[in-house]
Each structure stands twice: as C-alpha cells, then as structure tokens.
Amino acid sequence: ARSSGTARTSATTPPRRRLRLIRLLLAAPPLPAQPDDWALVRTQTEARLQTLAGETDGVLGVCAVDLATGGRFGVNMDVVFPQARAIKVAVLMELERQVQAGSIDPSETLPVRAADMAGGSGVLGGFGDGTSRLAVRDLASLMIGASDNTATNLLIDKAGMQSVNDMLAGLGLKQTRLRRRMMDQQASLRGEENISTPGEAARVMTVLGKGEFVNAAVSARVVTTLSLGKTATSVIRSV
C-alpha cells in the first residue's frame, strides 16, 4: 500500500520530477521480510525520497507499507495535506459500512436535481432536470470510476458527513477528516479543507487490503469499486 501527497498539483509539478518519483515507486522490488534487509530497503529508499523532496518546490509526502510485515517508510508521513478526490475513499467506506448495517439500501434511487450539480470532473452534468434518479450503488461507482463530484455530494448527504468522520475516528485516524462537500468554494475559503496525512492514507488502504474494514466482504466491495477505471458511465442502470 503506497500513499503520497504533495502541496503542488500534478499539473504544476515538473514532469521529469514526477516521472522520477513514479519510476522509484513502481520499480521498487518486492520488500524482503528479513529485518536486516528491511532496514536496508527503508534506509536507502528514504534517502532517495529525501533527495526528491529536496528538489521539489512544494512539500512532498510519501508513505509505503509492506503488507506482509507491517513495516513502513516514507518522508513527511505525518504532514497534513488537502485531500481533493482522495477523500472519496472515506465516503465510499462509510457508505458500504451503512449498507452492511442495513441503514442504507444500495438499490434506493436518489433524485439528481439541478441544485445538486457540482462543477469539476464527472458525467452527471446533463442529469439535473429534476426527473432523473440514480441508485446509490450506481452513484458510488460514478463517484469513484468517473470521480463525479455531483455523485459524491449526493452520497455525502446520504451517508452523513459526521458519520464519515466518526468512522475515520473509529479506525484510529486523527488527521483524516471530511470537512466539506466537493467544489464548495466558500467552505474552502473558510479553511474547511478535506485533509489527511500520507501515513493515515496508507493506513486506510492497509485496512482495506487486509480485509479488516468491518469484515472481509465489505473490504472487498470497497476495493472492487476502487478498482474501477475512469469509464464508469456504463454503470448507470436506473434513470
């Protein structure tokens, strides 16, 4: 499980530096289980990451976790970063938790109204005529597969922002919080950003990867949805 954050967006980070970091993470060999070997991997990789961080104009944060041993390494792992679309993982997790608990019916349809439309990425821009309805699970697929902000806001309202944060606190996360809906510029200007740290973001993915979120079945449903590519328009079934 790997998580990274940066104070600069990918659009403004120099391409060569982004490519170097991507190559470093993707080309890393399987992490050995022997303590002495792990210490060597950690020391050498952290040194390379520190070099990259020093060459970056913004603040770079990375956390890598070995799921077999629980060992982790990185740079600025406890620095708080704005989350942007990454906070949608937490919304999805709370949604699936409530589905498992029986408090949300995944086949329930929600109205998509003009007043619900949010800017940014997504495919629901043409649905806000006041007559369209989409199933909760379809909205979840659009939230992740198409990064749809309108779908995200509908699901934040359905699951409840406080419930999302209570779930995160229940996982022992102190810095990961959902504090505003997507594209809420006024809330952003008030400093109400959705936040996390590389270390806590990696903790979320570790819990999911080990099947420890609620139970193995719920964890698997979350991971399956997170595996969707950005071609999720075909998931719309209930209109």
RARANOR-V723895 format. One record per backbone hydrogen bond with DSSP energy under -0.5 kcal/mol. CO is the residue of the C=O (numbers start at 0). NH is the residue of the N-H. If there is no record, write none. Layout:
co: [CO;CO]
nh: [NH;NH]
//
This chain:
co: [0;2;4;8;8;13;13;14;15;16;17;18;19;20;21;22;24;33;34;35;36;37;38;39;40;41;42;43;44;45;46;47;48;49;50;51;51;52;57;58;60;61;62;63;64;65;70;72;74;75;76;78;80;82;83;84;85;86;86;87;88;89;90;91;92;93;94;95;96;97;97;97;98;103;104;105;107;109;110;111;111;112;112;113;120;122;123;126;126;131;133;134;135;136;137;138;139;140;141;141;147;148;149;150;151;152;153;154;155;159;160;161;162;163;164;165;166;167;167;168;171;174;176;176;180;182;183;184;185;186;187;190;193;194;195;196;197;198;199;200;201;202;203;204;205;206;206;207;211;212;214;215;216;217;218;219;220;221;222;224;228;230;231;232;236]
nh: [64;62;60;11;12;16;17;18;19;20;21;22;23;24;25;26;27;37;38;39;40;41;42;43;44;45;46;47;48;49;50;51;52;53;54;54;55;55;59;6;4;74;2;72;66;69;65;63;61;78;198;197;195;85;86;87;88;89;90;91;92;93;94;95;96;97;98;99;100;101;102;103;101;105;107;136;135;133;112;129;131;115;116;116;148;125;126;128;131;111;109;138;139;140;141;142;143;144;145;147;151;152;153;154;155;156;157;158;159;163;164;165;166;167;168;169;170;170;172;171;173;176;178;194;183;184;187;188;189;191;190;192;82;176;80;200;201;202;203;204;205;206;207;208;209;211;212;210;213;214;218;219;220;221;222;223;224;225;226;227;230;233;234;235;238]
//
